[in-house]
Each structure stands twice: as structure tokens, then as C-alpha cells.
Amino acid sequence: MIKERQGIDRFREIFNSIDRDQNGTLDFDEFVAAYQKLNPDVSMIQLTAMFEESDVDGNGTLDFDEFCVLAKMPQVDVLGKLSVVNRDDRGLVQVMPSTEKYFGEELRKTAPRGTGEFLMSQSQHLSMELYESRIASMQRFVAMTVMFHQMGHRVQSFFPKISFGYLGYRMDRTHSIMRIATTASPVSGADVRDRMVELHLRFKIDKAVSMVARRFKVWKTWKASASERKSE
């Protein structure tokens, strides 16, 4: 209870420091200004998506309770909300048709600066696994079910015609003959969460390595120029 109270007090301090006009709520500009200080690589589209997701009552501002929910989220859940920008009135995500010229075009455009090619390819691979195990497998199941129903209907109509009604075939009693083998998804929800955490950590490592490399290059250039000045 003490730790929880201390956490709430800490959130209140942060909330008050972000709330520049001190009206008890955070508008979009205040939210963007504060979040960009923490992560300047986040695009405005992603910030808009996060703000709209956090604004539960839809009044265009974040009150303290909504801010606390966002602040308590693990980083992986925040990343998940950044990628979800299209929900209906029931809160369900609506998957829009893809207009990409190639798979991963949108990822390349919206990826934060410093994201390596290998990290993006891993993210694409995870998306392909999810598509294959969740969407494509369901499409194949529906197609096979429709095909089986059409075949069964033809057979059911065929036998009475050739036997003048003497022979019959009931499609509803022969479903056990054909069993559609369905396999469990190779990518579970826990695996998706672990992969997202891993990708986020690798992104941080790649960004740190890139920053160190840039600093080293600047230092090396400065050292070379200093040596030239000494020799003169």
C-alpha cells in the first residue's frame, strides 16, 4: 500500500509538471511536448494514436486517472498501442486492407530513426508468422469448409436422381468422415509478447551502439585535428 501510494504521488508530480496551464487535464500539445522529451523518435502519427487510445472518455484531454493507466503500462504494451490506430466504437481493432507496394513498406516509413535493417526484418518475420498462423490458416479453413459443403451438396443431389429416389445421401450425417486437421498456432500470445520485448531491447542496443559509434567518430576527428595543430 505504501509503495502504491508513493507511486501515485510520483505520478501526480509528473502530471502537474506536464500540465502547463494547471487546469487538471492534459491536452494533446502538452502530452506531445512531454513524450517527445522522453522519446524524440516517436512520430506524430504514433503519438496521436497513443493519445486517442488513452483518452477513454473521448473528451480530447487526459485526466489524472487516464494518465496513471498510461504511466503504469509496461513498455511493450505502450509499443502495442502505438501500432494500433484503428478501433471501432466497441474498441475492437479493425484491420484495413493493405496498400503497400511490398511487405514492410509501412514499417520502413514509420520506423524510428536508428532502427537497423536486421531488426526491421525480424519484425517483418514475426508479422509473417502471425499472418500465416492466424489469418491465412483461417482463410484456408473457410475455403475448405465451403468446398466440402459444395461437394457434399452435389453428392446429396446426385444419388436420388440416378436411383429415382431409391438411394439417398445425407450430408449432415457424414461430417465425421472428413476431419479437417487444424494445428495450434506456432506463435502464442506469450511468444508475441516476448518477441516484442526482445525487439524493443535490440532496438535500444542498436541505438546505443550507433550513438557510441558517432561519438567515437567525432572524438577521432577532434583528436586528428588537435594533432595537426600541435605539429604546426
C-alpha positions in Angstrom: 0.0 0.0 0.0 2.9 2.4 0.9 4.6 1.7 -2.4 1.4 2.1 -4.3 0.7 5.4 -2.6 4.3 6.6 -3.3 3.8 5.6 -7.0 0.6 7.6 -7.2 2.3 10.6 -5.6 5.1 10.3 -8.1 2.6 10.2 -11.0 0.9 13.3 -9.5 4.2 15.2 -9.5 4.8 14.2 -13.1 1.2 15.0 -14.1 1.4 18.5 -12.6 4.8 19.2 -14.2 3.4 18.3 -17.6 0.1 20.2 -17.1 1.5 23.6 -18.1 -1.8 25.6 -17.7 -2.6 23.7 -14.4 -6.2 23.0 -15.4 -6.1 19.4 -14.1 -6.1 17.8 -17.6 -3.5 17.2 -20.3 -4.3 18.3 -23.8 -2.7 16.9 -26.9 0.0 19.6 -27.1 1.1 19.1 -23.5 1.2 15.3 -24.0 3.3 15.6 -27.2 5.7 18.0 -25.6 6.3 15.8 -22.6 6.5 12.5 -24.5 8.9 13.8 -27.2 11.4 14.7 -24.4 11.4 11.0 -23.4 11.5 9.6 -26.9 12.1 12.1 -29.7 12.0 9.4 -32.4 8.2 8.8 -32.0 6.3 10.1 -34.9 3.3 12.4 -34.6 1.0 9.7 -36.0 2.1 7.3 -33.3 1.6 10.0 -30.6 -1.9 10.7 -31.9 -2.7 7.0 -31.8 -1.4 6.7 -28.2 -3.3 9.8 -27.0 -6.6 8.6 -28.6 -6.1 5.2 -27.0 -5.5 6.7 -23.6 -8.4 9.1 -23.9 -11.1 6.7 -22.7 -14.0 9.1 -22.4 -13.1 10.8 -25.7 -13.2 14.4 -24.5 -9.9 15.3 -26.1 -7.9 15.5 -22.8 -6.3 13.1 -20.4 -7.4 13.4 -16.8 -5.2 12.0 -13.9 -6.7 8.6 -13.9 -6.2 8.1 -17.6 -2.7 9.4 -17.3 -2.0 6.8 -14.5 -3.2 4.0 -16.6 -0.8 5.0 -19.4 2.1 5.6 -17.0 1.6 2.1 -15.4 1.8 0.3 -18.7 4.8 -1.8 -19.5 6.9 -0.6 -22.4 5.7 -3.4 -24.6 2.1 -2.5 -24.1 2.9 1.1 -25.0 4.5 -0.1 -28.2 1.4 -2.2 -28.9 -0.8 0.8 -28.6 1.5 2.8 -30.9 0.8 0.3 -33.6 -3.0 0.3 -33.2 -4.6 3.3 -34.7 -8.0 2.0 -36.0 -10.6 0.8 -33.5 -14.4 0.9 -33.9 -17.0 2.0 -31.3 -16.7 -1.3 -29.5 -13.0 -0.9 -29.0 -12.2 -3.7 -31.5 -9.2 -3.3 -33.8 -10.3 -3.1 -37.5 -7.7 -4.4 -39.9 -7.7 -2.3 -43.0 -6.7 -3.6 -46.4 -3.0 -3.2 -47.2 -2.0 -0.8 -49.9 1.7 -1.5 -49.6 3.7 -2.0 -52.8 5.8 -4.5 -50.9 5.5 -6.2 -47.5 7.1 -3.9 -44.9 6.8 -0.6 -46.7 4.8 1.0 -43.9 7.2 -0.4 -41.3 10.1 1.2 -43.1 8.4 4.6 -43.3 7.3 4.7 -39.7 10.3 3.1 -38.0 12.1 5.4 -35.6 15.5 6.7 -36.6 18.3 4.4 -35.8 16.3 1.2 -36.4 18.6 -1.3 -38.2 17.7 -3.4 -41.2 18.1 -6.6 -39.3 15.8 -5.5 -36.6 13.1 -4.5 -39.1 13.5 -7.8 -40.9 12.9 -9.7 -37.6 9.8 -7.6 -37.0 8.6 -8.5 -40.5 9.3 -12.1 -39.9 7.2 -12.1 -36.8 4.3 -10.4 -38.7 4.5 -13.0 -41.4 4.3 -15.8 -38.8 1.3 -14.2 -37.2 -0.4 -13.8 -40.6 0.3 -17.4 -41.6 -0.8 -18.9 -38.2 -3.8 -16.6 -37.5 -5.2 -15.2 -40.8 -4.1 -17.4 -43.7 -4.9 -20.6 -41.8 -8.4 -19.4 -41.1 -8.8 -18.4 -44.8 -7.8 -21.9 -45.8 -10.2 -23.4 -43.3 -13.1 -21.4 -44.6 -12.2 -22.3 -48.2 -12.0 -26.0 -47.4 -15.3 -25.9 -45.4 -17.1 -24.2 -48.3 -15.6 -26.6 -50.8 -16.7 -29.6 -48.7 -20.2 -28.3 -48.3 -20.5 -27.8 -52.1 -19.1 -31.3 -52.8 -21.5 -32.8 -50.2 -24.5 -31.0 -51.6 -23.7 -32.3 -55.1 -23.4 -35.9 -53.9 -26.6 -35.5 -51.9 -28.4 -34.4 -55.0 -26.7 -36.9 -57.3 -27.8 -40.3 -55.7 -31.6 -39.6 -55.6 -31.5 -38.5 -59.3 -29.8 -41.6 -60.6 -31.8 -44.1 -58.5 -35.2 -42.4 -58.9 -35.3 -41.7 -55.2 -34.3 -45.2 -54.1 -30.8 -44.2 -52.9 -30.1 -41.3 -50.7 -27.2 -39.4 -49.1 -27.5 -37.2 -46.0 -24.7 -34.8 -45.8 -25.4 -33.8 -42.3 -24.7 -37.4 -41.0 -21.3 -37.8 -42.7 -19.3 -34.9 -41.2 -17.3 -37.3 -39.2 -16.0 -38.9 -42.4 -14.0 -35.8 -43.3 -12.0 -34.3 -40.5 -10.3 -31.0 -41.2 -6.9 -31.1 -39.4 -6.2 -27.9 -37.7 -2.9 -27.2 -35.9 -2.3 -25.0 -33.0 -0.8 -21.6 -33.8 3.0 -21.8 -33.8 3.1 -18.3 -32.3 1.3 -17.9 -29.0 0.3 -14.7 -27.3 3.0 -15.1 -24.7 5.5 -15.6 -27.6 4.4 -12.5 -29.3 4.9 -10.5 -26.1 8.4 -12.0 -25.6 9.3 -11.2 -29.2 8.1 -7.6 -28.8 10.2 -7.2 -25.7 13.2 -8.7 -27.4 12.8 -6.5 -30.4 12.5 -3.4 -28.2 15.7 -4.3 -26.3 17.5 -4.9 -29.6 16.4 -1.6 -30.8 17.8 0.1 -27.7 21.1 -1.8 -28.1 21.4 -0.8 -31.8 20.6 2.8 -30.9 23.2 2.8 -28.2 25.8 1.3 -30.5 25.0 3.8 -33.2 25.4 6.7 -30.7 28.7 5.4 -29.4 30.0 5.0 -33.0 29.0 8.6 -33.8 30.6 9.9 -30.6 33.8 7.9 -31.3 33.9 9.3 -34.9 33.6 12.8 -33.6 36.3 12.2 -31.0 38.6 10.7 -33.6 38.1 13.7 -35.9 38.8 16.1 -33.0 41.9 14.1 -32.0 43.3 14.2 -35.5 42.7 18.0 -35.8 44.3 18.5 -32.4 47.4 16.5 -33.5 47.6 18.6 -36.7 47.5 21.8 -34.6 50.3 20.6 -32.4 52.5 19.6 -35.3 52.2 23.1 -36.7 
